[in-house]
Amino acid sequence: MTAHHYDVVVIGAGVAGASLCLQLARQGVRVALVEKGTVGAGGATALSGGIVRVHDPDPFLSSLSAAGRNLLLNWSKLGVEGPSPYTKSGVYWLKSDQPGRSIATDTRVGRVADFPRLNFLRERSDPLHVLYEPDSGYVDARRLCASLVQSAINLGVDVYENTHVVGYEVSTSGEVTVRTHSGSFTAHKVALCAGAGFVQMTRMEGAYVRSIPLVTVRANSVRLETPIIDETASTYMRPLRSGVFFCGSQKWSVPGEEFDRKAVANDALKRLRLVLGRNVDIEVINVDQKYDAYSHDLRPVIRFIDGKSVLFLGCLSGRGVKYSLAVGVLAARKLIQSMSGHYQESVWDDCIGEELPMLVTQANSDEMVDA
Ligand SMILES: Cc1cc2nc3c(=O)[nH]c(=O)nc-3n(C[C@H](O)[C@H](O)[C@H](O)COP(=O)(O)OP(=O)(O)OC[C@H]3O[C@@H](n4cnc5c(N)ncnc54)[C@H](O)[C@@H]3O)c2cc1C
């Protein structure tokens, strides 16, 4: 391969890289998307439970999730390839204490008895508070990713699959050379969207990598079409098909550590029994895991790590599918500002006041296609 030249080389075709590529392509930026495996299949995106909810103890993450969800809700206006990957099923969040501030205006708050579909929880003795978000739901993350990339290809983005990036260099003039196992690319900017891959490679300060287990269970007696996040049991249930659910476990590992399937399955079962009661028949039918990159405050990172040419977009901290469309818009904006010389580093808290409410408004208006 000879060195192809682009405005931006995006490394990693998970939801973050895919969303960024599309936003850049919409603005006429010449982009290469380079992926060591295949689109949406290499990292956390491949296995994501895809729950989309807005409530979050951190008001910033709540705003970001609202922005991401609104973009998903307006799929037909986004002009993205294929049918919507989003199922607006509603989401329940169970809490043991009185809910605090929630920015989601559509959230209904009550007790189990106020929600007839939660009848199967009525035997629980703990005093549960329920938050119900009717506009939330779940998304097929791989299909989302594939649709974003296909739309980017239609706008001229070149996609290089099975192309492993082994390093990059920035020249004194700020131009970047990205080296892969089969040749190199040159670009004005590079965007590192390699999920756990990059953090592991560079040991980036303030970031860490851990696995996220995904346990598939069968519980034939449970009729559930709506994801439940149970804060008390630290788990979730996400309907997959009749009587079959994804659920979580708190047994994770770091790279290099053994993946103990049995411990993960047992922990998942223990937590589910807290949700459903001891007598419900539950069978584990699969246990899997993928790595994701985390930041210490669980907020995603979008930052030029060298001040000008290398944008890091990552640390989606196990929650990234719900706000991937929003972070793609914000990261594209940073790159485009930087290429036109109008870039000013802002802190996330500035976004709560300015950029995120704007994204929510844009998603609700007819002008979204060009945003
Ligand atoms: C089991 C599980 C359940 C989850 N559940 C939810 C949920 O319910 N709701 C939610 O919102 N989020 C959830 N998440 C989190 C969400 O899926 C992730 O935060 C998000 O998918 C991360 O996307 P990404 O694009 O940053 O990274 P990834 O999807 O990991 O993509 C990174 C890509 O970079 C590629 N790459 C890495 N290194 C290189 C290299 N050197 N050269 C070229 N390419 C490279 C990888 O192959 C990969 O395709 C879950 C994640 C997991 C694993």
The ligand as a Gaussian input file, in Angstrom:
#p B3LYP/6-31G(d) Opt

LIG

0 1
 C      -21.149000      -6.663000      27.284000
 C      -21.370000      -5.222000      27.065000
 C      -22.598000      -4.654000      27.376000
 C      -22.787000      -3.281000      27.165000
 N      -24.014000      -2.748000      27.408000
 C      -24.251000      -1.447000      27.104000
 C      -25.545000      -0.925000      27.259000
 O      -26.475000      -1.631000      27.655000
 N      -25.749000       0.391000      26.925000
 C      -24.736000       1.185000      26.488000
 O      -24.974000       2.372000      26.212000
 N      -23.464000       0.710000      26.355000
 C      -23.222000      -0.584000      26.649000
 N      -21.969000      -1.103000      26.498000
 C      -20.870000      -0.172000      26.214000
 C      -20.726000       0.166000      24.759000
 O      -20.993000      -0.965000      23.959000
 C      -19.290000       0.663000      24.525000
 O      -19.027000       1.759000      25.386000
 C      -19.104000       1.143000      23.079000
 O      -19.522000       0.128000      22.173000
 C      -17.630000       1.452000      22.835000
 O      -17.508000       1.838000      21.490000
 P      -16.089000       2.272000      20.893000
 O      -16.334000       2.593000      19.467000
 O      -15.461000       3.291000      21.783000
 O      -15.167000       0.985000      21.074000
 P      -15.196000      -0.467000      20.385000
 O      -16.552000      -0.907000      20.061000
 O      -14.363000      -1.325000      21.264000
 O      -14.469000      -0.223000      19.002000
 C      -13.059000      -0.047000      18.891000
 C      -12.645000      -0.596000      17.550000
 O      -11.247000      -0.309000      17.348000
 C      -10.658000      -1.424000      16.729000
 N       -9.222000      -1.374000      17.009000
 C       -8.607000      -1.544000      18.212000
 N       -7.278000      -1.441000      18.084000
 C       -7.044000      -1.204000      16.762000
 C       -5.862000      -1.018000      15.997000
 N       -4.642000      -1.045000      16.566000
 N       -5.985000      -0.817000      14.658000
 C       -7.207000      -0.765000      14.054000
 N       -8.365000      -0.939000      14.749000
 C       -8.282000      -1.155000      16.075000
 C      -11.349000      -2.618000      17.373000
 O      -11.245000      -3.786000      16.567000
 C      -12.788000      -2.118000      17.484000
 O      -13.573000      -2.465000      16.347000
 C      -21.737000      -2.461000      26.670000
 C      -20.509000      -3.040000      26.359000
 C      -20.332000      -4.399000      26.536000
 C      -19.017000      -5.005000      26.169000

